[in-house]
Amino acid sequence: MPLVTLSSAELRFSLDPLTLGLADTSELLDAPLPWIGQDRAEQAARFGLQMAQRDYNLFVLGEEGSGRSSLMTQIMHREAAVRPVPPDLCYLHNHEVPERPLALRLPTGEGRLLRQLMADFSRLLETEMPRRLVAPDIKAESDRIESAGKADEEKAYAALSAFADERNFALMRSEGNLVFTLRGDDGEPLTAGKALTLSSEKRAELDVAEDALRSEIAAFLEQAQARQMALNERLLALRRRLIKPMVDQQIHHIRSALRKQIKDSVKLGRFLDAVRDDVLANLELFRPGDTQEELRVEALVELLSRLRVNLLVDNHDAAGAPVIVDDSPLFRSLFGSVEYSTEHDALVTDFSRIRAGSLHKAHGGFLLLHLRDLVGDPHVWEKLHRFLRSGRLQIEEPGMVVAPIAGVSLQPEPVDVDVKIVLIASVEEYYQVQEGDPEFARRFRCKVDFAERFCATADTRQATAVFVAQTCQRLGLPHFAADAVAVLIEQTHREAQDQTRQSANFAQSEALVMESAAQARARGAATVARADVLGALQARDHRHGYPEQHMQEAIVDGDRLLDVSGEQVGQVNGMTVLDLGDHRFGFPVKVTASTHAGEQGVLNIEREVALSGPIHDKGVLILHSHLSALFGHIAPLALSAAVVFEQQYHGIEGDSASCAEFYALLSSLSGLALSQGIAVTGAVNQRGEMLPVGGINEKIEGYFRSCELLGLDGNQGVLIPRRNRRNLMLSPTVVEAVRHGRFFVYSADFAGEGMELLSKTPFGTLGPGGYAPDTVLGRAQRTLQGYRRACQQADGRRPRRRPFFQPRELARRRDAGD
C-alpha cells in the first residue's frame, strides 16, 4: 500500500450530538446505570457473588479509576437485597470457664430482644429481690428456723454450763467468747493467793478438771459452728425454695419470648440454667447488711454484670444480607478485638468488652477489601490465610503477648463465618499473589477482570450519557447539553487512543464532568455546553503544562537545536513522549547518524553511556538486522556508524524511534538530504515494515507546537505507521491546520515509503546487479562498497565481522520514545 496523506476527517473521531437523542442529561435520570463496556466483568461478578460454594471469593482486577470498587459495591448491594438477613451474634458469660465467653447466634432481631430481656431480669433482681427476701412468709419461716436454732444453741450451752459446775467452774459469755473461772469451796471465785494454799494433789485434780472443760468448750464451739452452718443452709434453702419460683418464672419468660428452633438453642438453655443457679447461689448479696456493705455491693454488681448480653452484630433493621466495605482493614477492625482497662497495674477485661470485626458484621453477605491494604501487615495476611482455610473466626489479641504489664486474657469462642470476600487489586498485584502465594490465590477462584477500554457502540455512548446524568445528580451539578456529552465521549476515545474504542477510566470522565460544570457556573449558565468541556480541557492542560512549555521555549530560544525546514544529510526529526504522571506530552528530538569505513557496525551512543533501555537497544539491533538484509548481497559490510538522540540526557526507552534512526543512517550512507519539516515515528521490523507505536497523538501535537512556534510554512508534517491511523484523536487545532493545508499527516506501511517521502528519491529494488544507482539504496550500496575497499586496503585482508553490541549491563530506563 503506497504512502497516504491523511485528510482532516481521518485525524479524529467526531460524534454528532443528534445521535444521542437528548436535549440534556436531565432526561436520563430514570435510566439504570449499566456496566459500561464491562460485560465480561459483570458476568464474572454475578457468577462469583451467586456461587454458594466455598473458595469462590472474588479477585477484582482493574486500574485505578475503572470503577471497579463502585461497580462492585453496586452489584453487591443488588445481590444482597435478595438474600436473607443473617442472624445476630452475641457473646455471653461462661459460668463454667469465665475466660472463654460463649458465642451465640440468634435469629434476626432476637439478639436485641435477649439483651433487653436479660437487662429487665437484672433490674428486677436488683429491685424486687431485697423486698422479696424480707416478705412476711419468708420472714416468719426464717424466724422459726432461727428460733429453733437458738433453742438448740441454748440447750447445748446449758449442758456445757452443767459440765463446768460439776467441776467447780463458773462459765460466762463475754463479747462472744466463753470465759470460765475456778470456784472455791465457798462458791466464790478462787483467787491466786488461795490457789497457792492448795495441796499439790488438789491442784493436780483441778488441772485435770480444767483440761476436761477446755476440751468440752472446744467441742461445743465446733458443734456451734456446725449448727450455725446448718442453720444458714436451712435459711438459704428456705430462701431458694421460696425465691426459686420467681426466678424460674422470669427464666421461663425469657425462653418463651425467644424462638424455640434455633441453631444454638441448647447453648442458650444451658446459659439460662447457669444464670438461674448463679442467682440462687448468691441470694445473700441481695440482703443489705450492717457490715462489709461495700464488698457486698461490689459482689452484687459483678453478679449482675454476668447476666448481660454483649450484642456484637445486630441485624434487626437490615433488609437483606450485609455489604461491608472496609477501607482500613487493621487487625482489630477486620477480625474483632477485646478491649482492656487498667486496674491495680494489670490489664483486665471480660466478655462485655469483645468487639466485632468487619468479618463478623459481613456474615451471610459480602466484604470488600483492597489487596494493597492487606499485604502490608503480615499479621493480617496470616490471620486471613487461616480464616479462609477454616471458615472459623477466633478473636485474639496478638499484642497481649508482648504487653508491658500483666493482663487477664480472654479466649472468646470461635464462630463460623460465611462471607464472600471481594478483593480489589491491580493486574500486577493479582499475578504477584498467583506466583508468590498460590494457596491464598486458590481461595479466590472467581476473577473479575475490568477492561481498560472497550469497543464503542451506540449503546456504550448512551450509557456514558447516563453516567454523566447520574454524576450530575449525585454531585449537585448542572446537567450537560447533548453537544457537551458528545465532546466528553470524544475525550474517552482520546484517552483510549482509539477511534473505535472508549476508555474505561470513568474517574477521569467524572473529573472532567466536575471541571466542565465549574466552567458553566463561572459564566452563569444553567446547562453545561460544548464550550465548557473544551474550556475545562484547555484549563487542565494549562495547569499541568509548564514542563512542556519550558521545553518548547528552549527550542524557540535556540537552546535545543531543532530544524523544521530545509534539508540535512544524516539528520531527521524524531518524536518522543514524556509521561510525568499528571501530564503526558510529546516532544520532538533530533536524531543524527554518521557512517564511515570500519568494523564496529552500528554504535548506539545512548547504550554506550547507559541512557537507553533494553527495548530501545532491541530496536537498534532489529534496525541493523534489516540494514544487513538490504545489503546482504555485498556482505560482509565494512561499516562503523553512530546513532544518537541529540541533547537527550534523561534516558531513552522504546523502539518507536527505530524508523527515524534507520532514515538517518540511510541518509548518511546515501548522501541524500532529508526534509527537516517532516518528523518521523514508528518501529521497524526485520522486513522493513513500519509497526504501530504508542502515544501517537501526543507525539504529533508536540511536533506541531514546535512547528507553530518556529513558524508553519505549509511543508511540515509527520510520518506515522499506517497501523496507527485508528489511534488518531488529534486536537482540533491540529485538525484545523491539516484542513487548511498548513500541516500534513502521512502514513506508510514500509519504511522505504517514508524514505522516499523524506529524500524525494526512489527507495530502490534489488535486481541482478544490485540496486539501481539513482535510488536511495543504490547510493548507499555504492558507499558501502567504497567502505569495504577502504578497509581491505587498510588491513590487507577482508574485513572481520564483529559483534554489533559489546556485552554490557544495562539499567532499565523510563520510556521516552513510546
Buried (B, 14 or more C-beta within 10 A) or exposed (E): EEBBEBEBEBBBBBBEBEEBEBEBBBBBEEBEBBBBBBEBBBEBBBEBBEBEEEEBBBBBBBBEBBBBBEBBBBBBBEBBEEBEBBBBBBBBBBBEEEEEBBBBBBBBBBBBBBBEBBBEBBEEBBEBBBEBBEEEEBEEBBEEBEEEBEEBBEEBBEEBBEBBEEBBBBBEEEEEEBEBEBBEEEEEEBEEEBEEEBEEEEEEBBEEBBEBBEEBBEEBEEBBEEBEEEBEEBBBEBBBEBBBEBBEEBBEEBBEEBEEEBEBBEBBEBBBEBBBEBBBEBBBBBEEEEEEEEEBEEBBEEBBEBBBBBBBBBBEEBEBBBBBBBEEBBBBBBBBBBEBEEEEEEBEBBBBBBBBBBBBBBBBBBBBBBBEBBBEBEEBBEBBBEBBEEBEBBBBBEEBEEEEEEBBBBBBBBBEBEBBBBBBBBEEBBEBBBEEEEEBBEBBBBBBBBBBBBEBEEEBBBBBBBBBBBBBBEEEBBBBBBBBBBBBBBBBBBBBBBBEBBBBBBBBBBBBBEBBBBBBBEEEBEBBBBBBBBBBBEBBEEEBBEBBEEBBEBBEEEEBEBBBBEBBBBBBBBBBBBBEEEBBBBBBBBBBBBBBBBBBBBBBBBBBEEBBBEBBBBBBBBBBBBBBEBBEEBEBBBBBBBBBBEEBEEBBBBBBBBBBBBBBBBBBBBEBBBBBBBBBBBBBBBEBBBBBBBBBBBBBBBBBBBBBBBEBEEBBBBBBBBBBBBBBBBBBEBBBBBBEEBBBBBBBBBBBBBBBBBBEBBBBEBEEEBBBEEBBBBBBBBBBBEBBEBBBEEEEEEBEEEEBBEEEEBEEBEBBBB
